């Protein structure tokens, strides 16, 4: 089967591109979608000083203490933001 020598769709005017083989998107298809579902904030490395007993408490559950610390800080940040918007 020989390919035609037409230009790629990006190089063609929109009204000349054949989209007849693309199914219509029904509103019901997007009804279960959630905005920001896969959002992952950019991480930034820092150096922070915390009390020894706080660090011991964070590390007590093993690996992932930095993630736990971030979760605690994010929760406090969100509560603070909620309080300021009321």
Secondary structure, 3 states (H helix, E strand, C coil): CCCCCCCCHHHCCHHHCCCCCCCCCCHHHHCCCCCCCCCCCCCCCCCCCCCHHHHHHHHCCCCCHHHHHHHHHHHHHHHHHHHHHC
